[in-house]
Amino acid sequence: GVAADLLGRFAPLADLAPLVRAHHEWFNGEGYPDGLKGEAISAETRIISIVNAFFNVTFDLPIKTETTVDEGLQELTRFAGINLDPALTESFTTMCREAASSKAPWYQRMLDSLMRSQPPSVPAGPRDILSVADSRELRIIYRIAQETNAVLDLDTLLTRIVNIIRDVMGYYMVSILLPGNKRDELRVGAHSGYSIDITGLTIPTAQGITGWVFTHGVPQIIADVKTEPRYIGLDEKVYSELAFPLISRGRVVGVLNAESQHVDAFSEADVGLMSAVGSQLASYLEVAQLHDTLKREASHDPLTRLNNRRLFLERIQQEVIRAGGAGESFSIVFLDVNELKRINDTYGHLAGDALLREVSNALMDAVRGEDVVARYGGDEFVVLLPATPAPAATIVAQRISDGIARHRFMAGRELLQIPGVSLGVATFPRDGATAEDLLASADATLYQEKRKAG
């Protein structure tokens, strides 16, 4: 865009303007600014893209070895048909390999130059629009593509993405923000370079630069955050910011945020690079988020949103191994809800569901963050208390019982008190050395208490 317009106004270089304008077009049509595809992109531009990509995966690397060229050519072939013209890419790699085999003089000179070259330094101030996006774009896309092939866990993928972008671009700090649990908030999904852990930090979408970008779907460059009233600062050394919306299928799925220690550190070159990698990044995130949602659905009870029986059994098995190896104890509290059948028969199953949800709320209010609460099945719930001996577990069980007694639930138009629960406690290893034995012991204690209560 901008560079091509400038060249077009300068007669001696006007013929170069179309080449520069098309420099970020992709062979598969997913590039910019015009979305050209295949042979609609000039042959000269397609050749320049291949040569530029070759330099990116060879000369721009910080460490070069005898295998650098061959590895670089292999990387080029992975992008044939995506960024690069497949036929021209094949011709280029064949030419290089034949020259290597015959020890052609031009190839030997290139190798000598390669081994002596230094990787480009990252400028402190604004980046040159003609040099940054084209030299770093492929590396970011390739490295993130490698990660998505191996990683579907959302948290892990997010962390690796911000590290890759910060490493390749030399940004001071990078973070990715995603929609939070509430409709009007964003949460920090991952970050790199921050002096404190801000993972999980929430920001209202009506506040901050990132909130504005998420709401409007438009990138923002803030040359000096000290003069920007919307800026939410976590590091006094930050002077400029770039926030870019990650858009997939017309919907903003997150915000990529970069910050710098220098005033006016970001330019249209950075926006151009984010435009080039942003759609791919947004697609990767959407797949990972879907996978994360499916994984959560598979491990959580749909009614109460508590962990389900399967996840609980996995966690208690892990705790048996951990506590056994460390010579520690832990406890579980098993409980079932009294009179659930009567509530269902009298008020209907919606009332019974409301009762179970309120019991789950009371349980979450009564336990620590590290405790694991699960719906075991039907009217049964179970709580895993890591590093908790029997006397402390008894106190927790009483706190759970007292807390549940204070909660109310809606049965039709009536606000009713929870009928109560029966509880059983078991402690590792005193009451059992395996998960099965502990659950059986807690269950037996529960029914003893139930019989005593009549």
C-alpha positions in Angstrom: 0.0 0.0 0.0 1.9 3.0 1.3 5.3 2.0 -0.2 3.8 1.2 -3.5 2.0 4.5 -3.7 5.3 6.3 -2.9 7.1 4.5 -5.7 4.3 5.1 -8.1 4.8 8.9 -7.6 8.5 8.7 -8.4 8.9 8.2 -12.2 12.3 6.3 -12.2 10.9 3.7 -9.9 7.3 3.6 -10.9 7.6 0.2 -12.6 8.5 -1.3 -9.2 5.3 -0.2 -7.6 3.1 -3.2 -8.6 5.9 -5.6 -7.4 6.0 -3.9 -4.0 2.3 -3.7 -3.7 1.9 -7.5 -4.4 4.8 -8.5 -2.2 2.5 -9.9 0.6 0.1 -11.6 -1.8 -0.1 -15.4 -1.2 -0.3 -18.0 -4.0 -3.5 -19.5 -2.3 -5.2 -16.1 -2.3 -5.1 -15.5 1.4 -2.5 -12.6 1.3 -3.1 -8.9 1.1 -3.8 -6.1 0.1 -5.7 -7.3 -3.0 -6.2 -11.0 -2.3 -4.6 -12.0 -5.6 -4.3 -15.7 -6.3 -2.0 -17.9 -8.4 -0.9 -16.5 -11.7 -2.8 -13.3 -11.0 0.3 -12.4 -9.0 3.1 -11.4 -11.4 5.9 -13.9 -12.0 8.5 -11.4 -10.8 6.6 -11.1 -7.5 6.3 -14.8 -7.1 10.0 -15.2 -7.7 10.9 -12.5 -5.3 8.7 -14.1 -2.6 10.6 -17.4 -3.0 14.0 -15.7 -2.8 13.0 -13.6 0.2 11.6 -16.7 1.9 14.9 -18.6 1.2 16.9 -15.8 2.8 14.5 -15.7 5.8 15.1 -19.4 6.6 18.9 -19.3 5.9 20.7 -16.0 6.1 18.4 -14.5 8.8 19.0 -17.4 11.2 21.2 -16.7 14.2 23.2 -19.9 13.8 24.2 -21.5 10.5 25.6 -25.0 9.9 26.4 -27.1 6.9 22.8 -28.3 6.7 21.2 -24.8 6.9 20.6 -24.5 3.1 19.1 -28.0 2.8 16.9 -27.5 5.8 15.8 -24.1 4.4 14.9 -25.7 1.1 12.8 -28.3 2.9 11.0 -25.4 4.7 10.2 -23.7 1.4 8.6 -26.9 0.1 6.2 -26.9 3.1 4.9 -23.6 2.0 4.5 -24.4 -1.7 0.9 -23.8 -2.7 0.4 -21.6 0.4 2.6 -18.5 0.3 4.7 -19.7 -2.6 4.1 -20.8 -6.2 4.7 -24.6 -6.1 6.1 -24.9 -9.6 8.6 -22.0 -9.1 9.5 -23.3 -5.6 10.3 -26.8 -7.1 12.4 -25.2 -9.8 14.3 -23.1 -7.2 15.0 -26.0 -4.9 16.1 -28.2 -7.8 18.4 -25.5 -9.1 20.0 -25.1 -5.6 20.4 -28.9 -5.1 21.9 -29.4 -8.5 24.3 -26.5 -7.9 25.3 -28.0 -4.5 25.9 -31.4 -6.1 28.1 -30.0 -8.9 29.7 -27.4 -6.6 28.8 -24.6 -8.9 31.0 -21.5 -8.2 28.0 -19.2 -7.6 26.6 -21.7 -5.0 30.0 -21.9 -3.3 30.1 -18.1 -3.1 26.6 -18.1 -1.6 27.6 -20.6 1.1 30.7 -18.6 2.0 28.5 -15.5 2.3 26.0 -17.4 4.3 28.5 -18.6 6.9 29.9 -15.1 7.3 26.6 -13.3 7.6 25.0 -12.0 10.8 21.3 -12.1 11.5 19.5 -8.8 11.2 19.3 -6.8 14.4 16.0 -5.7 15.8 15.7 -1.9 15.6 14.8 0.0 18.7 12.5 2.5 17.0 9.9 2.3 14.2 10.5 -0.5 11.8 11.0 -0.1 8.0 7.8 -0.9 6.2 9.7 -2.5 3.3 11.8 -4.9 5.5 10.1 -6.3 8.5 6.9 -8.1 7.5 8.5 -9.7 4.5 11.5 -11.0 6.4 9.7 -12.3 9.6 6.3 -13.3 8.4 7.2 -16.8 7.1 9.2 -17.6 10.2 6.3 -16.8 12.5 3.8 -18.7 10.4 6.0 -21.7 10.1 6.9 -21.9 13.8 3.3 -21.5 14.9 2.2 -24.1 12.3 4.8 -26.5 13.8 3.3 -25.9 17.3 -0.3 -26.5 16.2 0.7 -29.8 14.6 1.9 -31.0 17.9 -0.2 -29.0 20.5 -4.0 -28.7 20.8 -4.0 -27.7 24.5 -5.1 -24.1 24.4 -3.0 -22.8 27.3 0.2 -24.4 26.0 -0.5 -23.2 22.5 -1.1 -19.6 23.6 2.1 -19.5 25.6 4.2 -20.8 22.7 2.6 -18.3 20.3 3.4 -15.3 22.4 6.9 -16.5 22.9 7.4 -17.1 19.1 6.1 -13.6 18.2 8.2 -11.9 20.9 11.3 -13.9 19.9 11.0 -13.3 16.1 9.9 -9.7 16.3 12.0 -8.6 19.3 9.0 -7.0 21.0 9.4 -6.0 24.7 6.2 -7.6 25.9 3.5 -9.7 24.1 0.2 -11.0 25.3 -3.0 -12.6 23.9 -6.3 -11.7 25.3 -9.4 -13.9 24.8 -13.1 -13.5 25.7 -13.6 -14.0 29.4 -16.2 -16.0 31.2 -18.4 -12.9 31.2 -19.7 -11.3 28.0 -18.2 -7.9 28.8 -14.6 -8.9 29.7 -11.4 -10.1 28.2 -8.9 -12.3 30.0 -5.2 -12.6 29.5 -4.7 -16.1 27.9 -0.9 -15.9 27.8 2.0 -13.4 28.0 5.7 -13.1 27.4 8.1 -10.5 28.8 6.0 -9.3 31.7 7.7 -9.0 35.1 4.6 -10.5 36.9 2.3 -13.3 36.0 -0.8 -11.7 34.5 -2.4 -14.9 33.2 -6.1 -14.9 33.9 -6.2 -11.1 34.5 -9.5 -9.7 33.3 -10.1 -6.4 31.6 -13.6 -5.0 30.8 -14.2 -4.7 27.0 -15.3 -1.1 27.6 -11.8 -0.2 29.0 -8.3 -0.1 27.7 -6.8 -0.2 24.2 -7.3 -4.0 24.0 -11.0 -3.6 25.0 -11.5 -1.0 22.3 -9.8 -3.1 19.6 -11.8 -6.2 20.6 -15.1 -4.2 20.4 -14.4 -2.4 17.2 -12.3 -5.1 15.4 -9.7 -2.4 14.3 -6.0 -2.4 15.1 -4.6 0.5 17.1 -1.0 1.9 17.3 -0.4 4.1 20.3 2.8 6.0 19.8 3.0 7.3 23.4 0.9 5.5 26.0 1.8 8.2 28.5 -0.6 10.6 26.7 -3.3 8.0 26.1 -6.1 8.0 28.7 -7.4 4.6 27.7 -4.1 2.9 28.4 -4.0 0.4 31.3 -0.4 0.1 32.4 1.4 -2.8 34.2 4.9 -1.7 33.5 6.1 1.9 33.8 8.9 1.2 31.2 6.3 0.8 28.5 6.0 3.8 26.1 4.1 2.5 23.0 1.6 -0.2 22.2 0.2 -2.1 19.2 -3.1 -4.0 19.7 -4.4 -6.2 16.8 -7.8 -7.9 16.5 -7.6 -11.7 15.7 -10.6 -12.3 13.4 -11.9 -15.6 12.2 -14.9 -15.9 9.9 -15.8 -12.3 10.6 -15.8 -12.7 14.3 -13.2 -11.2 16.7 -11.8 -14.2 18.7 -9.0 -12.4 20.6 -6.5 -9.5 20.7 -2.8 -9.8 20.1 -1.1 -7.0 22.1 2.6 -5.9 21.9 4.3 -3.2 24.0 7.6 -1.4 23.7 10.0 0.5 25.9 10.4 3.1 23.1 8.1 5.9 22.0 6.6 5.4 18.5 8.1 1.9 18.2 5.3 0.5 16.0 4.5 1.3 12.4 2.3 0.1 9.5 5.0 -2.6 8.9 3.9 -4.2 12.2 0.3 -3.9 11.3 1.1 -5.5 7.9 2.8 -8.4 9.5 -0.1 -9.0 11.9 -2.5 -8.8 9.0 -0.5 -11.5 7.3 -0.3 -13.9 10.2 -3.4 -12.8 12.1 -6.0 -14.8 10.1 -4.0 -18.0 10.4 -3.4 -17.3 14.1 -7.1 -16.7 14.7 -7.9 -20.0 12.9 -5.5 -21.9 15.1 -6.9 -20.3 18.2 -10.5 -21.2 17.2 -9.5 -24.8 16.7 -7.7 -24.9 20.0 -10.6 -23.2 21.8 -13.0 -25.8 20.3 -10.7 -28.6 21.4 -10.5 -27.0 24.9 -14.3 -26.7 25.1 -14.8 -30.3 24.0 -12.2 -31.5 26.5 -13.9 -29.5 29.3 -17.3 -30.9 28.3 -15.9 -34.4 28.5 -14.6 -33.8 32.0 -17.4 -31.7 33.6 -20.9 -32.3 34.6 -23.3 -30.4 32.3 -25.8 -29.6 35.1 -23.6 -28.3 37.9 -20.4 -27.5 35.8 -18.4 -29.4 38.5 -15.8 -32.0 37.6 -17.4 -35.3 36.6 -16.7 -38.7 37.9 -14.1 -39.6 35.3 -12.0 -36.5 36.0 -12.3 -37.1 39.7 -11.0 -40.7 39.5 -8.0 -39.5 37.4 -7.2 -36.8 40.1 -7.5 -39.2 43.0 -5.3 -41.7 41.3 -2.7 -39.0 40.8 -3.0 -38.0 44.5 -2.5 -41.6 45.7 0.7 -41.7 43.7 1.9 -38.3 44.9 1.0 -38.7 48.6 2.3 -42.3 48.6 5.7 -41.1 47.3 5.9 -38.2 49.7 4.7 -40.1 52.7 1.7 -37.7 53.2 -2.0 -38.1 53.8 -5.0 -36.7 52.0 -8.7 -37.1 52.5 -12.0 -37.3 50.6 -15.5 -36.3 51.6 -18.3 -38.3 50.1 -21.9 -36.9 50.3 -25.3 -37.5 49.0 -28.3 -35.1 48.9 -31.2 -36.1 51.2 -34.7 -36.3 49.8 -33.9 -35.6 46.1 -36.5 -38.1 45.0 -39.2 -36.3 47.1 -38.3 -33.0 45.7 -38.5 -34.4 42.1 -41.8 -36.1 42.8 -43.3 -33.0 44.6 -42.0 -30.1 42.6 -40.7 -31.6 39.4 -37.3 -32.3 38.0 -36.5 -28.7 37.3 -36.7 -28.1 41.1 -34.4 -31.2 41.6 -31.9 -29.7 39.2 -32.0 -26.4 41.0 -31.3 -28.2 44.3 -28.3 -30.0 42.8 -26.9 -26.8 41.4 -27.3 -25.1 44.8 -25.5 -27.9 46.5 -22.6 -27.5 44.0 -22.5 -23.8 44.8 -22.4 -24.5 48.5 -19.6 -27.0 48.0 -17.5 -24.6 46.0 -18.0 -21.9 48.7 -16.7 -24.3 51.4 -13.5 -25.6 49.9 -10.0 -24.3 49.0 -8.9 -23.5 45.4 -6.7 -26.6 45.3 -9.5 -29.0 46.4 -11.3 -31.0 43.7 -15.1 -31.0 43.8 -17.0 -33.4 41.6 -20.5 -34.7 41.0 -20.0 -38.4 41.3 -23.4 -39.3 39.9 -27.1 -38.8 40.6 -27.4 -37.2 44.1 -23.8 -38.0 45.0 -20.9 -35.5 45.3 -17.3 -36.0 46.3 -14.5 -33.7 47.4 -10.8 -34.4 47.2 -8.7 -32.6 49.9 -5.0 -32.8 49.1 -2.5 -32.8 51.9 -5.4 -32.9 54.5 -5.2 -35.3 57.5 -8.3 -36.8 59.1 -8.9 -34.2 61.8 -8.8 -31.3 59.3 -11.0 -33.3 56.9 -13.6 -33.6 59.6 -13.6 -29.9 60.1 -14.1 -29.4 56.3 -17.0 -31.8 56.3 -18.7 -29.9 59.1 -18.1 -26.6 57.2 -19.7 -28.2 54.1 -22.7 -29.3 56.1 -23.2 -25.9 57.8 -22.7 -24.1 54.5 -25.3 -26.2 52.7 -27.8 -25.6 55.5 -27.6 -21.9 54.8 -28.3 -22.2 51.0 -31.8 -22.0 49.5 -33.1 -23.1 46.1 -36.1 -22.3 43.9 -38.8 -24.9 43.6 -41.4 -23.4 41.3 -42.2 -20.1 43.0 -41.1 -21.3 46.4 -37.7 -20.7 48.0 -36.9 -23.8 49.9 -34.1 -24.8 52.3 -31.8 -27.7 51.1 -33.1 -30.8 52.9 -29.6 -31.6 54.0 -26.8 -34.0 53.1 -25.2 -37.1 54.5 -21.4 -37.2 54.6 -18.7 -39.7 54.9 -14.9 -39.0 55.3 -12.0 -41.3 54.5 -8.2 -40.5 54.8 -5.2 -42.0 52.9 -3.6 -44.3 53.8 -5.4 -45.0 57.1 -8.7 -45.9 55.5 -7.4 -47.2 52.2 -4.2 -47.4 50.1 -6.1 -47.2 46.8 -8.7 -44.9 45.3 -11.2 -47.7 45.3 -10.6 -48.5 48.9 -10.9 -44.9 50.0 -14.2 -44.4 48.1 -15.6 -47.6 49.5 -14.6 -46.5 53.0 -16.1 -43.0 52.7 -19.3 -44.5 51.2 -19.6 -47.0 54.1 -19.1 -44.1 56.6 -21.8 -42.1 54.8 -24.4 -44.8 55.1 -23.5 -45.4 58.8 -24.2 -41.8 59.4 -27.4 -42.0 57.4 -28.7 -44.9 59.5 -27.9 -43.1 62.7 -29.9 -40.1 61.5 -32.8 -42.5 61.0 
